[in-house]
Amino acid sequence: MLLILGLLLIAAGVVLLLNLGGAATAVIRRVTSKDLGQLPAGYAASPTGLKVYALLLIAIGVASAGFAVAPTSPVTGVAAIVLGALTFAIASVIAIAGEVRTYRALQARTPTDRP
């Protein structure tokens, strides 16, 4: 079951990463570009940001598949877990930097309530 979940996450991430069938464009248009209450749309509302988040999805899928494979093939499982974890860590840093950059750009364009 964990292997199937991992493969589904990888597939969904690849579809978004490659914008297959316009999936990434549709997600940006219908989901990530919308404000969340008082929070404005963030880094995921850009094509580059969505690619980073798709990579995070793939990394979670690879690590999940690694956990599923590890009991039968320890070397392959551990390699997938490590690859997924490293990719997740690097992509997380990129996503956080992108979110901060996006937030600062929004703050620079938005008038403040301060005197």
TORKOL-4160 file (C-alpha; in steps of 0.2 Angstrom, whole numbers, padded with zeros to 4 digits, m for minus):
115
<pt num="1" X="0000" Y="0000" Z="0000"/>
<pt num="2" X="0014" Y="0012" Z="0004"/>
<pt num="3" X="0022" Y="0008" Z="m0012"/>
<pt num="4" X="0006" Y="0012" Z="m0022"/>
<pt num="5" X="0005" Y="0029" Z="m0012"/>
<pt num="6" X="0023" Y="0033" Z="m0016"/>
<pt num="7" X="0021" Y="0029" Z="m0035"/>
<pt num="8" X="0005" Y="0040" Z="m0035"/>
<pt num="9" X="0014" Y="0054" Z="m0027"/>
<pt num="10" X="0028" Y="0053" Z="m0039"/>
<pt num="11" X="0016" Y="0052" Z="m0054"/>
<pt num="12" X="0006" Y="0067" Z="m0048"/>
<pt num="13" X="0022" Y="0077" Z="m0045"/>
<pt num="14" X="0029" Y="0072" Z="m0063"/>
<pt num="15" X="0012" Y="0078" Z="m0071"/>
<pt num="16" X="0013" Y="0095" Z="m0062"/>
<pt num="17" X="0032" Y="0097" Z="m0065"/>
<pt num="18" X="0030" Y="0094" Z="m0084"/>
<pt num="19" X="0013" Y="0102" Z="m0085"/>
<pt num="20" X="0006" Y="0087" Z="m0094"/>
<pt num="21" X="m0011" Y="0091" Z="m0101"/>
<pt num="22" X="m0010" Y="0109" Z="m0094"/>
<pt num="23" X="m0011" Y="0102" Z="m0076"/>
<pt num="24" X="0001" Y="0114" Z="m0068"/>
<pt num="25" X="m0007" Y="0129" Z="m0077"/>
<pt num="26" X="m0025" Y="0123" Z="m0071"/>
<pt num="27" X="m0018" Y="0121" Z="m0053"/>
<pt num="28" X="m0011" Y="0139" Z="m0053"/>
<pt num="29" X="m0027" Y="0146" Z="m0061"/>
<pt num="30" X="m0039" Y="0137" Z="m0050"/>
<pt num="31" X="m0030" Y="0134" Z="m0033"/>
<pt num="32" X="m0013" Y="0142" Z="m0030"/>
<pt num="33" X="m0017" Y="0160" Z="m0037"/>
<pt num="34" X="m0032" Y="0162" Z="m0025"/>
<pt num="35" X="m0030" Y="0171" Z="m0009"/>
<pt num="36" X="m0032" Y="0161" Z="0007"/>
<pt num="37" X="m0043" Y="0172" Z="0018"/>
<pt num="38" X="m0032" Y="0187" Z="0022"/>
<pt num="39" X="m0016" Y="0178" Z="0015"/>
<pt num="40" X="m0012" Y="0183" Z="m0003"/>
<pt num="41" X="m0006" Y="0170" Z="m0016"/>
<pt num="42" X="0012" Y="0165" Z="m0013"/>
<pt num="43" X="0026" Y="0157" Z="m0022"/>
<pt num="44" X="0016" Y="0142" Z="m0029"/>
<pt num="45" X="0006" Y="0154" Z="m0039"/>
<pt num="46" X="0021" Y="0156" Z="m0051"/>
<pt num="47" X="0026" Y="0142" Z="m0063"/>
<pt num="48" X="0043" Y="0141" Z="m0055"/>
<pt num="49" X="0036" Y="0140" Z="m0038"/>
<pt num="50" X="0024" Y="0126" Z="m0043"/>
<pt num="51" X="0038" Y="0116" Z="m0051"/>
<pt num="52" X="0047" Y="0117" Z="m0034"/>
<pt num="53" X="0032" Y="0111" Z="m0025"/>
<pt num="54" X="0030" Y="0097" Z="m0038"/>
<pt num="55" X="0048" Y="0092" Z="m0034"/>
<pt num="56" X="0043" Y="0091" Z="m0016"/>
<pt num="57" X="0029" Y="0080" Z="m0020"/>
<pt num="58" X="0040" Y="0069" Z="m0030"/>
<pt num="59" X="0053" Y="0068" Z="m0016"/>
<pt num="60" X="0040" Y="0063" Z="m0003"/>
<pt num="61" X="0034" Y="0049" Z="m0016"/>
<pt num="62" X="0052" Y="0043" Z="m0018"/>
<pt num="63" X="0055" Y="0042" Z="0001"/>
<pt num="64" X="0038" Y="0033" Z="0003"/>
<pt num="65" X="0042" Y="0021" Z="m0010"/>
<pt num="66" X="0059" Y="0018" Z="m0002"/>
<pt num="67" X="0051" Y="0014" Z="0015"/>
<pt num="68" X="0040" Y="0001" Z="0005"/>
<pt num="69" X="0054" Y="m0007" Z="m0004"/>
<pt num="70" X="0067" Y="m0007" Z="0011"/>
<pt num="71" X="0061" Y="m0023" Z="0019"/>
<pt num="72" X="0064" Y="m0033" Z="0003"/>
<pt num="73" X="0078" Y="m0023" Z="m0005"/>
<pt num="74" X="0087" Y="m0014" Z="0009"/>
<pt num="75" X="0100" Y="m0005" Z="m0002"/>
<pt num="76" X="0088" Y="0001" Z="m0014"/>
<pt num="77" X="0075" Y="0006" Z="m0001"/>
<pt num="78" X="0088" Y="0016" Z="0009"/>
<pt num="79" X="0095" Y="0024" Z="m0006"/>
<pt num="80" X="0077" Y="0030" Z="m0011"/>
<pt num="81" X="0074" Y="0036" Z="0007"/>
<pt num="82" X="0090" Y="0046" Z="0007"/>
<pt num="83" X="0087" Y="0053" Z="m0011"/>
<pt num="84" X="0070" Y="0058" Z="m0006"/>
<pt num="85" X="0075" Y="0066" Z="0010"/>
<pt num="86" X="0089" Y="0076" Z="0002"/>
<pt num="87" X="0079" Y="0081" Z="m0012"/>
<pt num="88" X="0065" Y="0086" Z="0000"/>
<pt num="89" X="0077" Y="0096" Z="0011"/>
<pt num="90" X="0085" Y="0106" Z="m0004"/>
<pt num="91" X="0068" Y="0109" Z="m0012"/>
<pt num="92" X="0061" Y="0115" Z="0005"/>
<pt num="93" X="0075" Y="0128" Z="0006"/>
<pt num="94" X="0071" Y="0134" Z="m0012"/>
<pt num="95" X="0053" Y="0135" Z="m0008"/>
<pt num="96" X="0055" Y="0145" Z="0008"/>
<pt num="97" X="0067" Y="0157" Z="0000"/>
<pt num="98" X="0054" Y="0159" Z="m0014"/>
<pt num="99" X="0040" Y="0162" Z="m0002"/>
<pt num="100" X="0050" Y="0175" Z="0007"/>
<pt num="101" X="0055" Y="0184" Z="m0009"/>
<pt num="102" X="0036" Y="0184" Z="m0015"/>
<pt num="103" X="0030" Y="0190" Z="0002"/>
<pt num="104" X="0043" Y="0204" Z="0002"/>
<pt num="105" X="0038" Y="0209" Z="m0016"/>
<pt num="106" X="0020" Y="0210" Z="m0010"/>
<pt num="107" X="0024" Y="0220" Z="0005"/>
<pt num="108" X="0034" Y="0232" Z="m0006"/>
<pt num="109" X="0019" Y="0235" Z="m0017"/>
<pt num="110" X="0006" Y="0236" Z="m0003"/>
<pt num="111" X="0003" Y="0251" Z="0007"/>
<pt num="112" X="0005" Y="0248" Z="0025"/>
<pt num="113" X="m0006" Y="0254" Z="0040"/>
<pt num="114" X="0008" Y="0261" Z="0049"/>
<pt num="115" X="0010" Y="0280" Z="0052"/>
